[in-house]
Amino acid sequence: MTLIKSISGIRGTIGGITGINLTPLDIVKFAAAYGTWLKAKNQNEKIKIIIGRDARLSGSMVSGLISNTLLGLGIDVIDLGLSTTPTVELAVVREAVHGGVIVTASHNPKEWNALKLLNHTGEFLNAEAGSKIIALAERNAFEFAEIENLGSYTVNTTAIEAHIDEVLALEHVSVEVIKARGFKVVLDAVNSTGGIAIPALLERLGVTCIPMYYEPTGDFPHNPEPLAEHLTEISKRVVEEQADLGFVVDPDVDRLAIVNEDGTMFGEEYTLVACADYILNKTPGTTVSNLSSTRVLNDVTAGYNQSYYPSAVGEVNVVSKMKEVGAVIGGEGNGGIIYPESHYGRDALVGIALFLSHLAETGKSCKELRESYPAYFIAKEKLELPAHTNIDELLSQIQQIYANEEVNTIDGTKIIFENKEWVHIRKSNTEPIVRIYAESISSKQAEELAQLMMKIISKLTLT
């Protein structure tokens, strides 16, 4: 497995060969590069960072390597231990430190791990910063501290509690209304840190929580990406327990999927839609999601006479666009909620609190709420291309074919048709493939649109 380096960090599978897999040497080099970049950016300051990790099996080893490397650079480390991605992001701001590292491979299987890097505002690094860190790592351009100047190491075990406090203090989290509904919820925390954070949040909201896979052992009981095909057990359990709904989070708790009371999926694409509907009713304003997310957010936003804006794919790009247009809420169609009143990062705890507030105030069941939104369906495909393919030229040809339609080129090529269908073609940064996303009013039509685009691309690459 190739080691993947990107602007937001480095990820790969544990073990194997240095430079090919994620080995201790790769971890140390990248941690040293990040620390060196922080020191250059904040000269003549004593640098301090926060680190936290999800529960995956390699987490303790990876976190220890990072912490000790940073200490060797003379950087002070505050270790949150088992934590969540949004908890670390909030702690960076709350503690006024220079940056943060989240040890998580998000939804990837247990053999994966990663270093996700934050700036002093608790947000993922931009492309310029990420490129500089990668260059430092490749050059081994590090200078370590002498014995008198080594960093200090401290542990903070209260960050999740502080995170929950901040969520409950948000103006539009209706704690008392939620308590009055007396919800019963089944939770699948995939044996990671959601099993620590989410039950504690639900208890303070007066919600009865029936936990599944909540012990943070890192032994994921199923594929940890919260997609419908991986969630058959919780779907059955919600019905068996006669619960009001089910919540599913990924290992680092920045994505939220919801199960209706009858065991059907609310739909990851609709997590953001429902939370945005709630916030727009309270605080009208603009919304943002990436180009591959459902158009329902556009429809709901227009219903409040407000403007929706698309962004390039990737959390950093969504956040940048949200700041540019002053969005009141935004996120991604993978269940990632970004609510600026809390912080500029995907946060499943915030998503749960906003969703339950919306559900409680409407008085609807979970399925009734889902059925109140337009029904669209997304098909996802990928196509391997011949090695010689000029993907930029390919996309240009597709744009010419569909010149009479609305075309967005901020991230690959997205074609929006008058009948509300769309298709989005993006090139991969790591593989010779294109990813194809299509949305329509039925799953059959979405799949047909995706297949049509695959045929067009195949034909163009053969000419």
C-alpha positions in Angstrom: 0.0 0.0 0.0 1.4 3.4 -1.0 1.9 5.9 1.8 -0.4 8.8 1.1 0.8 12.3 1.7 -1.6 15.2 1.4 -2.0 18.8 2.6 -3.9 17.6 5.7 -1.4 15.0 6.8 0.0 11.5 6.1 -1.8 8.2 6.2 -1.1 4.6 5.4 -1.2 1.0 6.7 0.8 0.1 9.8 3.9 -2.0 9.4 5.8 -2.9 6.3 8.5 -1.0 4.4 9.5 2.6 5.2 8.2 5.0 2.5 5.7 2.5 1.3 3.6 1.8 4.5 3.2 3.9 7.6 6.2 2.9 9.7 7.7 4.4 12.8 10.4 6.1 10.7 7.7 7.8 8.5 5.7 8.9 11.6 8.8 10.4 13.2 9.9 12.2 10.0 6.5 13.7 9.4 6.0 14.7 13.1 9.5 16.4 13.0 8.5 18.2 9.8 5.3 19.5 11.4 7.1 20.6 14.5 9.9 22.3 12.5 7.3 24.2 10.4 5.6 25.4 13.6 8.9 26.6 15.0 9.7 28.5 11.8 6.2 30.1 11.8 6.4 31.1 15.4 10.0 32.1 15.9 11.1 33.1 19.4 8.0 31.5 21.0 7.8 28.4 23.1 5.7 26.1 20.9 2.9 24.1 22.4 0.6 21.6 20.7 -2.3 19.3 21.5 -2.5 15.7 20.5 -5.4 13.2 20.7 -6.3 9.9 19.1 -9.1 7.6 18.2 -9.1 4.1 19.7 -7.6 2.1 16.8 -5.1 -0.5 17.8 -2.0 1.4 16.6 -3.0 4.7 18.2 -1.0 4.5 21.4 2.2 3.6 19.5 1.7 6.3 16.8 0.8 9.0 19.4 3.8 8.1 21.5 6.2 8.5 18.5 4.7 11.8 17.6 4.8 13.2 21.2 8.3 12.2 21.8 9.5 13.5 18.5 7.9 16.9 19.3 9.4 16.9 22.8 12.8 16.3 21.1 12.3 19.5 19.1 11.7 21.4 22.3 7.9 21.6 21.8 5.5 21.2 24.8 2.8 18.6 24.3 -0.7 18.4 25.9 -2.0 14.8 25.4 -5.8 14.4 25.4 -5.4 10.6 25.0 -8.5 8.9 23.7 -10.4 11.7 22.1 -12.3 12.8 19.0 -11.3 14.9 16.0 -13.7 17.8 16.9 -12.6 17.6 20.6 -9.0 18.2 19.6 -10.0 21.0 17.3 -11.9 22.8 20.0 -9.1 22.2 22.6 -6.5 23.9 20.3 -8.6 27.1 20.4 -9.6 26.8 24.1 -6.0 26.2 25.2 -4.6 28.9 22.8 -1.8 26.6 21.6 0.1 26.7 18.3 -1.4 23.6 16.6 -2.7 20.1 17.0 -2.3 16.5 15.8 -5.1 14.1 15.5 -4.0 10.4 15.3 -6.8 8.9 13.3 -7.5 7.3 9.9 -11.1 8.4 10.2 -13.3 5.8 8.4 -10.5 3.6 7.2 -10.2 0.0 8.4 -8.2 -0.8 11.6 -4.9 -1.5 9.8 -4.7 2.2 8.8 -3.7 5.2 10.8 -2.8 8.8 10.0 -1.6 12.1 11.3 -4.1 14.9 10.7 -2.5 18.3 11.3 -4.1 21.5 12.7 -3.2 25.2 12.7 -3.6 27.5 15.7 -7.3 28.0 15.0 -8.0 24.3 15.2 -8.5 23.9 11.5 -6.8 21.7 8.9 -3.8 23.1 7.2 -4.1 24.8 3.8 -2.3 23.6 0.7 0.6 26.0 1.1 1.4 24.8 4.7 0.9 21.2 3.8 3.3 21.4 0.9 6.0 23.0 3.1 5.7 20.2 5.7 5.9 17.5 3.0 9.1 19.2 1.6 10.7 19.4 5.1 10.0 15.7 5.6 11.5 14.8 2.3 14.7 16.8 3.0 15.1 15.6 6.6 15.5 19.3 7.5 15.3 19.1 11.3 17.3 20.5 14.2 16.5 18.9 17.5 16.8 20.6 20.9 19.6 20.3 23.4 19.0 18.6 26.7 18.1 21.8 28.6 15.5 22.8 26.0 13.4 19.6 25.6 9.7 20.0 25.6 7.3 19.2 28.5 4.6 16.6 28.4 1.3 16.9 30.2 -2.0 14.9 30.1 -5.5 16.4 30.0 -8.4 14.0 30.6 -11.2 16.6 30.7 -11.3 17.7 27.0 -14.4 15.6 26.0 -16.3 16.9 29.0 -15.4 20.5 28.0 -16.5 19.7 24.4 -19.9 18.5 25.6 -20.2 21.7 27.8 -19.6 23.8 24.7 -22.1 21.9 22.6 -24.8 22.2 25.3 -24.1 25.9 25.6 -24.9 26.6 21.9 -27.8 29.0 21.6 -29.9 26.8 19.4 -29.4 23.5 21.2 -32.7 23.0 22.9 -31.7 21.0 25.9 -35.0 21.2 27.8 -37.2 20.5 24.7 -35.1 17.4 23.9 -35.4 16.2 27.5 -39.2 16.6 27.3 -39.4 14.3 24.3 -37.7 11.5 26.2 -36.0 10.0 23.2 -34.6 6.5 23.1 -31.6 6.1 20.9 -29.4 3.2 19.8 -25.8 4.1 19.3 -23.1 2.3 17.2 -19.8 3.8 18.1 -17.7 1.1 16.2 -15.6 0.4 19.4 -13.9 3.8 19.2 -14.0 7.1 21.0 -17.6 7.8 20.1 -18.4 5.3 22.8 -16.9 7.7 25.3 -18.3 11.0 24.0 -21.7 10.3 22.6 -23.3 8.4 25.6 -22.1 11.2 27.9 -23.7 13.8 25.6 -26.9 11.9 25.4 -27.1 11.4 29.1 -26.9 15.2 29.6 -29.7 15.7 27.1 -32.0 13.3 28.9 -31.8 10.7 26.1 -31.9 7.0 26.9 -28.9 5.5 25.1 -28.7 1.8 24.1 -25.0 1.4 23.1 -23.6 -1.0 20.6 -19.9 -1.4 20.1 -19.1 1.4 22.5 -16.0 0.1 24.3 -12.9 1.9 22.8 -10.9 -1.2 22.0 -10.2 -0.3 18.4 -11.4 -3.7 17.3 -13.9 -2.4 14.7 -16.8 -4.9 14.5 -17.6 -4.0 10.9 -16.3 -1.7 8.2 -16.1 1.6 10.1 -17.4 3.8 7.3 -21.0 4.6 8.3 -22.7 3.5 5.0 -26.0 1.6 4.8 -24.4 -1.7 3.8 -22.3 -1.7 7.0 -25.1 -0.9 9.4 -27.5 -3.8 9.2 -27.1 -4.7 12.9 -28.1 -1.3 14.2 -31.0 -1.1 11.8 -32.4 -4.4 13.3 -31.6 -3.2 16.9 -33.5 0.1 16.5 -36.6 -1.9 15.5 -36.1 -4.5 18.3 -35.7 -1.9 21.0 -38.6 0.2 19.6 -36.2 3.1 19.7 -36.9 6.6 18.2 -33.8 6.5 16.1 -30.2 5.3 15.8 -27.0 7.2 15.6 -23.8 5.9 14.0 -20.4 7.7 14.1 -17.1 6.9 12.5 -14.0 6.2 14.6 -12.9 9.8 15.1 -16.5 11.1 15.5 -16.7 13.7 12.8 -19.3 12.0 10.6 -22.9 11.2 11.7 -25.3 8.7 10.1 -28.9 8.3 11.4 -31.3 5.3 11.3 -35.0 5.9 11.3 -37.3 4.2 13.8 -38.3 1.5 11.2 -34.7 0.6 10.6 -34.4 2.4 7.3 -31.5 4.9 6.8 -32.2 8.6 7.2 -29.3 9.0 4.7 -25.9 10.5 5.3 -26.6 13.1 2.7 -29.6 14.2 4.7 -27.8 14.6 8.0 -26.6 18.1 6.9 -29.9 18.9 5.2 -31.9 18.4 8.4 -29.4 20.3 10.6 -29.3 23.1 8.0 -33.1 23.3 7.9 -33.2 23.7 11.7 -30.5 26.4 11.7 -32.0 28.3 8.7 -35.3 28.5 10.6 -33.5 30.1 13.5 -30.8 32.1 11.8 -31.4 32.7 8.0 -28.2 32.9 6.0 -26.1 31.2 3.4 -25.1 27.5 3.3 -22.2 25.6 1.7 -21.5 22.0 0.8 -19.1 20.4 -1.6 -19.9 19.7 -5.3 -20.5 16.0 -4.7 -23.2 16.5 -2.1 -27.0 16.4 -2.7 -28.8 19.3 -4.2 -31.4 19.0 -1.4 -29.4 21.5 0.7 -29.7 24.0 -2.2 -33.5 23.4 -2.3 -34.0 23.8 1.4 -31.8 26.9 1.5 -33.8 28.4 -1.4 -37.0 27.7 0.6 -35.8 30.3 3.2 -35.0 32.8 0.4 -31.3 32.4 1.1 -28.3 31.5 -1.1 -26.5 28.2 -1.4 -22.8 28.0 -2.5 -20.9 24.9 -3.6 -17.2 24.3 -2.8 -14.5 22.0 -4.0 -14.4 18.6 -2.3 -12.5 18.5 1.0 -13.2 19.9 4.5 -10.6 22.6 4.1 -12.3 23.9 0.9 -15.8 23.8 2.5 -14.5 25.8 5.4 -12.8 28.3 3.1 -16.0 28.9 1.1 -18.1 29.1 4.3 -15.8 31.9 5.6 -15.9 33.7 2.2 -19.7 33.8 2.0 -20.4 34.0 5.8 -22.4 30.7 5.9 -24.5 29.9 9.0 -23.9 26.2 8.4 -22.2 23.9 6.0 -20.6 20.6 5.6 -20.3 17.5 3.4 -22.7 14.9 2.2 -20.9 12.2 4.2 -22.6 13.2 7.4 -20.2 16.0 8.3 -21.7 19.0 10.0 -19.8 22.3 10.2 -21.5 24.9 12.5 -19.4 28.1 12.8 -21.1 29.0 16.1 -19.2 26.1 17.5 -16.1 25.8 15.3 -15.0 25.3 11.7 -14.7 21.5 11.8 -17.0 18.6 11.2 -18.5 17.5 14.5 -20.9 14.6 15.2 -21.6 15.9 18.7 -22.8 19.2 17.3 -24.8 17.3 14.6 -26.5 15.1 17.2 -27.5 18.1 19.4 -28.9 20.1 16.4 -30.7 17.1 14.9 -32.3 16.1 18.2 -33.3 19.8 18.8 -34.9 19.8 15.3 -36.7 16.5 15.9 -37.9 17.5 19.3 -39.2 20.9 18.2 -41.1 19.6 15.1 -42.7 16.8 17.1 -42.2 14.5 14.1 -40.8 11.0 14.1 -37.4 10.5 12.4 -38.9 9.0 9.3 -41.5 11.7 9.0 -38.8 14.3 9.2 -36.9 12.5 6.4 -40.0 12.3 4.2 -40.5 16.0 4.5 -37.5 16.6 2.3 -37.2 16.1 -1.5 -36.1 12.6 -2.4 -32.9 12.5 -4.5 -30.6 9.6 -5.0 -26.8 9.6 -5.7 -24.8 6.9 -7.6 -21.1 6.7 -7.2 -18.7 5.1 -9.6 -15.0 5.2 -10.5 -13.2 4.4 -13.8 -9.6 3.4 -14.2 -8.0 5.2 -17.1 -5.1 4.3 -19.4 -1.8 5.4 -17.9 -1.2 8.0 -20.7 -4.5 9.8 -20.2 -4.4 13.6 -19.9 -7.3 13.9 -17.5 -7.5 17.7 -17.7 -7.9 17.5 -21.5 -10.5 14.8 -21.0 -12.5 17.0 -18.7 -12.2 19.8 -21.2 -13.7 17.6 -23.9 -16.6 16.7 -21.6 -17.2 20.4 -20.9 -17.4 21.0 -24.7 -19.9 18.2 -25.1 -22.2 19.7 -22.4 -21.5 23.4 -23.3 -25.3 24.1 -23.4 -25.8 22.9 -19.8 -24.7 24.7 -16.5 -21.1 23.6 -15.9 -19.0 24.1 -12.7 -15.3 23.6 -13.0 -14.0 24.6 -9.5 -13.2 20.9 -8.8 -13.2 18.7 -11.8 -16.3 19.1 -13.9 -19.9 19.2 -12.7 -22.8 19.3 -15.1 -26.1 20.5 -13.8 -29.1 19.7 -16.0 -32.4 21.7 -16.1 -34.3 18.6 -14.7 -32.3 18.9 -11.4 -30.0 16.0 -12.3 -26.3 16.5 -12.1 -23.1 14.5 -12.7 -19.7 15.3 -11.2 -16.4 14.0 -12.5 -13.2 14.4 -10.4 -9.7 13.0 -10.9 -8.0 11.2 -8.1 -4.8 12.8 -6.8 -3.3 9.3 -6.0 -4.6 6.9 -8.7 -5.1 7.0 -12.5 -8.8 7.1 -12.1 -11.8 9.5 -12.2 -14.6 9.4 -9.7 -18.1 9.9 -11.1 -21.0 11.0 -8.9 -24.5 11.4 -10.3 -27.8 12.5 -8.7 -31.4 12.1 -9.9 -34.9 11.6 -8.6 -34.5 7.8 -8.6 -31.7 5.5 -7.9 -32.2 3.9 -11.4 -31.9 7.3 -13.1 -28.9 8.3 -11.1 -27.1 5.0 -12.0 -28.0 5.4 -15.6 -26.6 8.9 -15.7 -23.3 7.7 -14.0 -23.1 4.8 -16.5 -23.7 7.2 -19.4 -20.8 9.3 -18.3 -18.6 6.3 -17.9 -19.3 5.3 -21.5 -18.6 8.8 -22.8 -15.3 8.9 -20.9 -14.3 5.4 -22.1 -15.0 6.5 -25.7 -13.0 9.7 -25.4 -10.0 7.9 -24.0 -10.0 5.5 -26.9 -10.0 8.2 -29.6 
